[in-house]
Amino acid sequence: MTYAVIGPGAVGTVIAYEISKVAEVTLFGRQEQQIILSSNTIDHKVNVSSLVLNDQTFDVIFVAVKVTKLAAIISSLKQMCHEETTIILCQNGMGQLDMLTDFNAVQAVVYISGQKTDQHVKHFQDKTLIVPNDETMQRISSELSVTELQLIPSDDFAQKLWFKLLVNLGINTVTSLTKNTVHILELPEMNKFIEQLIQEGIEIARAEGQSFDERTTREIMNIYKTYPKDMGTSMYYDTVAGVPLEYHYIQGELKRLAGLHNIHTPLLDICCILLEGYQYKRE
């Protein structure tokens, strides 16, 4: 199989590097460049090709651009596909797969933490993508099994997607609004706020048919404890850079669903107002 990865950020660079160990892969961005990937104290050089100059088609395409940039690459994506091309959308949030209804596309639950600064990517932890379980995903997973990239087909994909949405709801919200990294979790008041915010998200998830409870909150808080203190989130890095956020597909999607089910979410509502204020006239 031939592979392409669109988006030379932290997620896309890690995916492309791991695939390169076993298969032909091209990492695409806006322009040709070389990125240095630092992982486990070792630096790796990863080449980036220009997306607009591409004239090839691929069997599997990982889309790792920000959801705010997804619409802009649709025309290029069409030119990269043949009749049997599979697209794996590697983004946080929920709902954006509707933008790829013309493609054979699935969404992945992404657990890859990293930071990109200029032409340098620092990988913090995790190299895991959870995808719906079907024959195509099993075949891709098998081919990549000798790499450190874990592509895991799941029969319970919807639950995994919702769980990651709740993970993002807590930590992405507070790091972006405070413009601070994970070390804010050292504040007891911040932990309490996050727990209450996640509980609001769990109420929404239950209304959507998911079976989460208070143990889910504890599990998520324990996940946060594994994060390096100097690590940010995708929304944190976006606020620091002053660029549009993906919040419409995380906090905004949860707020929309809360409205459909008439669920009272005071903390989520305030967070969405503040995030909307940040976003105002930046798009």
C-alpha positions in Angstrom: 0.0 0.0 0.0 1.1 3.6 -0.6 0.5 6.1 2.1 0.2 9.9 2.3 -0.1 12.1 5.4 -1.5 15.6 5.1 -0.4 18.1 7.8 3.2 18.3 9.0 2.3 19.2 12.6 3.1 17.1 15.6 0.5 14.4 14.8 1.1 14.2 11.1 4.9 14.1 11.5 4.9 11.3 14.0 2.5 9.3 11.9 4.6 9.8 8.7 7.8 8.9 10.4 6.5 5.7 11.8 4.9 4.6 8.5 8.2 5.3 6.8 9.7 2.4 8.7 7.6 -0.2 6.7 6.1 1.5 3.6 6.3 4.3 1.1 4.8 7.4 2.6 4.7 11.1 1.6 4.1 13.9 4.2 2.4 16.9 2.6 2.3 20.5 3.7 1.9 23.9 2.2 5.5 23.9 0.9 8.6 21.7 0.7 10.6 21.7 3.9 12.4 19.4 6.3 11.2 18.9 9.9 13.2 17.6 12.8 11.3 15.2 14.9 12.6 14.8 18.5 11.3 11.6 20.1 12.9 9.6 23.0 15.9 12.1 23.0 16.6 11.2 19.3 16.3 13.6 16.4 14.9 12.3 13.1 14.7 14.2 9.8 11.3 14.1 8.0 10.9 15.6 4.6 7.7 17.5 3.6 6.4 17.8 0.1 4.1 20.5 -1.4 0.5 19.5 -1.4 -0.4 21.8 -4.3 2.3 20.3 -6.5 1.3 16.7 -5.9 0.1 14.6 -8.9 0.0 11.1 -7.3 -2.8 9.1 -5.9 -2.5 7.0 -2.7 -4.1 3.9 -1.2 -4.3 5.3 2.3 -4.3 9.0 3.3 -4.0 10.2 6.9 -5.5 13.7 7.3 -3.8 15.4 10.2 -4.5 19.1 9.5 -6.4 21.1 12.0 -10.2 20.9 11.6 -10.2 24.6 10.9 -8.1 23.9 7.8 -10.0 20.8 6.6 -12.3 22.6 4.1 -9.3 24.2 2.4 -7.7 20.9 1.4 -10.8 19.1 0.0 -10.0 19.9 -3.6 -6.4 18.6 -3.2 -7.8 15.5 -1.4 -10.0 14.6 -4.3 -7.0 14.6 -6.7 -5.1 12.3 -4.4 -7.8 9.6 -4.3 -8.5 6.6 -6.6 -11.6 4.5 -6.3 -10.4 2.5 -3.4 -8.5 5.1 -1.4 -9.2 5.1 2.3 -9.0 8.3 4.3 -8.3 8.3 8.0 -9.2 11.6 9.7 -6.9 12.3 12.6 -8.4 15.2 14.4 -9.9 16.0 17.8 -13.6 16.6 18.2 -16.8 15.2 16.7 -18.9 16.1 13.7 -16.3 17.0 11.1 -16.5 13.7 9.3 -19.6 15.1 7.7 -17.3 17.2 5.5 -15.9 14.1 3.9 -19.1 12.3 2.8 -17.8 12.2 -0.8 -14.9 10.0 0.3 -14.3 6.6 1.8 -13.3 8.2 5.2 -13.2 7.2 8.8 -12.3 9.2 11.9 -9.5 8.1 14.2 -9.4 8.8 18.0 -6.0 10.3 18.3 -3.6 9.8 21.2 -0.4 11.5 20.0 0.9 14.4 22.1 3.5 16.7 20.7 4.4 20.3 20.0 5.6 21.9 16.8 7.7 25.1 16.8 8.8 26.3 13.4 10.5 23.3 11.7 10.8 21.3 14.9 8.4 18.8 16.4 8.8 17.5 20.0 7.0 14.3 20.7 5.8 14.0 24.3 4.0 10.7 24.5 1.7 8.1 22.9 1.5 7.0 19.3 -2.0 5.5 19.1 -4.9 5.8 16.7 -8.2 4.0 17.4 -10.4 3.4 14.4 -13.6 1.6 13.5 -13.2 -2.2 13.1 -13.4 -3.4 9.6 -11.3 -5.4 7.1 -9.6 -2.4 5.7 -8.5 -1.1 9.1 -7.4 -4.5 10.1 -5.2 -4.8 7.0 -3.6 -1.4 7.6 -3.1 -2.2 11.3 -1.4 -5.4 10.4 1.0 -3.7 8.0 1.9 -1.0 10.6 2.2 -3.5 13.5 6.0 -3.6 13.5 6.1 0.2 14.0 5.5 2.1 17.2 2.3 3.6 15.7 -0.6 1.6 17.2 -3.6 1.6 14.8 -6.2 -0.2 16.8 -9.5 -1.3 15.2 -12.3 -1.1 17.8 -15.8 -2.6 17.9 -16.7 0.0 20.4 -15.5 3.0 18.4 -18.3 5.4 19.3 -17.5 5.0 23.0 -13.8 5.5 22.4 -14.6 8.7 20.4 -16.8 10.0 23.2 -14.2 9.3 25.8 -11.6 11.2 24.0 -14.0 14.1 23.5 -14.4 14.2 27.3 -10.6 14.1 27.8 -10.3 17.0 25.4 -13.1 18.9 27.1 -11.3 19.1 30.4 -7.7 19.7 29.6 -8.0 21.6 26.3 -10.5 24.0 27.8 -8.4 25.1 30.8 -5.1 25.2 29.0 -6.4 27.3 26.2 -8.4 29.7 28.4 -5.5 30.2 30.9 -2.8 30.0 28.2 -0.9 27.7 30.5 0.4 24.2 30.3 -0.5 21.0 32.3 1.2 22.3 35.4 -2.0 24.2 36.2 -3.3 20.8 37.4 -1.2 21.5 40.5 -3.9 23.9 41.6 -6.7 22.1 43.6 -9.3 24.6 42.4 -8.4 23.8 38.8 -8.8 20.1 39.4 -12.2 20.6 40.9 -13.3 22.8 38.0 -12.1 20.3 35.4 -14.0 17.5 37.2 -17.2 19.4 37.3 -16.8 20.3 33.6 -16.2 16.7 32.7 -19.3 15.7 34.7 -21.4 18.1 32.5 -19.9 16.4 29.4 -20.8 13.0 30.9 -24.4 14.0 31.3 -24.5 14.9 27.6 -22.8 11.7 26.6 -25.4 9.7 28.6 -28.2 11.5 26.8 -26.5 10.4 23.5 -26.6 6.8 24.7 -23.1 6.4 26.2 -22.6 4.6 29.5 -20.2 6.8 31.5 -20.2 7.4 35.2 -18.1 9.0 38.0 -15.4 6.4 37.4 -14.9 7.9 34.0 -14.1 11.3 35.6 -11.4 9.6 37.8 -10.0 7.7 34.8 -9.6 10.9 32.8 -8.1 12.8 35.8 -5.6 9.9 36.1 -4.7 10.3 32.4 -3.9 13.9 33.0 -1.4 12.9 35.7 0.7 11.1 33.1 1.2 14.3 31.1 4.6 16.1 31.4 4.1 19.4 33.3 5.4 21.4 30.4 3.1 19.9 27.9 0.3 21.9 26.3 -2.7 20.9 24.3 -3.6 21.6 20.6 -5.9 24.4 21.7 -3.3 25.8 24.1 -0.7 26.0 21.3 -3.3 27.6 19.0 -4.2 30.3 21.5 -0.5 31.0 22.0 -0.1 31.3 18.3 -3.2 33.5 18.0 -4.9 31.2 15.4 -8.5 29.9 15.2 -9.4 27.1 17.5 -11.0 23.7 17.0 -13.5 24.4 19.8 -16.6 24.3 17.5 -16.0 20.5 17.3 -15.2 19.9 21.0 -16.8 22.3 23.4 -19.2 23.8 20.8 -20.4 20.3 19.7 -21.1 19.4 23.3 -23.0 22.7 23.9 -25.1 22.0 20.7 -26.0 18.5 22.0 -26.7 19.8 25.5 -29.2 22.2 23.9 -30.9 19.4 22.0 -31.4 17.4 25.2 -32.2 20.5 27.4 -29.3 19.7 29.7 -28.1 22.5 32.1 -24.4 23.0 31.6 -23.4 26.3 33.3 -19.6 25.7 33.2 -19.6 24.6 29.6 -21.7 27.6 28.6 -19.3 30.0 30.2 -16.3 28.3 28.6 -18.0 28.5 25.2 -18.7 32.2 25.6 -15.0 32.9 26.5 -13.8 30.7 23.6 -16.1 32.4 21.2 -14.8 35.7 22.4 -11.2 34.5 21.7 -12.4 33.4 18.2 -14.2 36.6 17.4 -13.0 38.1 14.1 -10.0 35.7 14.0 -11.6 33.5 11.3 
